[in-house]
Amino acid sequence: MRNTLGDAKCISLYWNVMADILTLNEVKRLAELAKLELTDDEAVKYQKELSEVLDYFAVLDSVS
């Protein structure tokens, strides 16, 4: 059954609600475990990027 909003619009709405799944401390801990040194600016950037990846996995999971 298809969503009446359309898939792209539904995903866009989902992204706005689910932003920042990972905390900044979690990103820093992941970097530490991976033996990466991140600046504070990089940690903030990766927080957003990794959260978006996890958001997308949640969208894919809801489709299946």
C-alpha positions in Angstrom: 0.0 0.0 0.0 1.4 3.4 -1.0 1.5 6.4 1.3 -0.7 9.2 0.0 2.0 11.8 0.7 4.4 10.0 -1.7 7.6 8.3 -0.8 10.0 11.2 -1.2 7.8 13.6 0.8 7.3 11.0 3.5 11.1 10.4 3.8 11.7 14.2 4.0 9.2 14.5 6.8 10.8 11.5 8.6 14.3 13.1 8.3 13.1 16.3 9.9 11.7 14.4 12.9 14.6 11.9 13.4 17.6 14.2 13.1 20.6 13.6 15.4 20.1 10.0 16.5 23.7 9.9 17.7 24.9 12.3 20.4 28.1 14.1 20.1 29.6 12.0 22.9 28.7 8.8 21.0 30.4 10.1 17.8 33.5 11.0 19.8 33.5 7.5 21.4 33.2 5.9 18.0 36.1 7.9 16.7 38.1 6.9 19.8 37.3 3.2 19.2 38.4 3.6 15.6 41.6 5.3 16.7 40.6 8.5 14.9 41.3 12.0 16.1 38.5 14.4 15.4 38.3 18.1 15.9 35.1 19.4 17.5 33.9 20.7 14.1 34.5 17.3 12.5 32.6 15.6 15.4 29.6 17.8 14.8 29.8 17.2 11.0 30.0 13.4 11.5 27.2 13.5 14.1 24.9 14.9 11.4 26.1 12.6 8.7 26.1 9.4 10.7 22.7 10.2 12.1 21.4 10.7 8.6 22.7 7.2 7.6 21.0 5.7 10.6 17.8 7.5 9.8 17.9 6.1 6.3 18.4 2.6 7.6 15.3 3.1 9.8 13.4 4.2 6.7 14.6 1.1 4.8 13.6 -1.1 7.8 10.1 0.3 7.8 9.7 -0.5 4.1 10.5 -4.2 4.5 
